[in-house]
Amino acid sequence: MEVTKKDVEKLIEVRKESSFFNHFWNVLIYDFRAKGEIGPNQIKVWRQNMWNMTFYPIFTFEFNANNNLTDIKDEINPIGKTFIGVLLIGFLYLIFPKNLSGFDLLDHLPFVILITIFAFLIVLVARMVYRFEKQNQLEQIFEILDIEVEEKKPEREWTFKKIITRLLIYPFCIGLILFALFYLFPNGKVFMGIASLGFGGMYLYADIKILIEKKTTGNNV
């Protein structure tokens, strides 16, 4: 059965333009209703939720001349992109001093490597959270629109690669949470505290939720 533009419009609870301001306001007011922008040949749909208020996806549904669905694309919302950009710029500010002429890279190499690893892990966590949220919302959309997809084999969660990743990321996320609770918030750095707590908490929540769901599914088979 073909999915039409009218079918996709039913996903939208509130019509909004997909602008930076609207996404920023969406983050501030904790509005979890599905929003969308309807164009001539495409519809953009997005929705945040309680645990992921920053790295939610925007889905773009594309239609042909007969208003039948031809493709679904996704991208991270502009607030998520900006958030990562600001953090990376902040890391560069920490690495390079105001007086670049007197900066010796070799003398500061251990610190530069540490900051680079920290930035890489931040981006990795953000990417993992985004991919989890994208897949979760996409499955809900397919169910609502009655789109049939090929049944995939259950992905193994305890492969060597995933075990190593968890051994690296879990302590990092716990460290971010402790850093926020015992240093950033007590010293009045609320924004950085929320960011640090959010990054650490989002990944742990998403990954542990996946493990619980996979274990529950496995027990029911």
Secondary structure, DSSP 4 states (H G I P E B T S, - for coil): -PPBHHHHHTT-SEE----HHHHHHHHHHT--S-EEEE-SSEEEEE---SS-SSS-EEEEEEE-TTSBEEEEEEEE-HHHHHHHHHHHHHHHHHHS-S-GGG--TTTTHHHHHHHHHHHHHHHHHHHHHHHHHHHHHHHHHHHHHT---PPPPPPPS--HHHHHHHHHHHHHHHHHHHHIIIIITTTT-HHHHHHHHHHHHHHHHHHHHHHHHHHHHHHH-
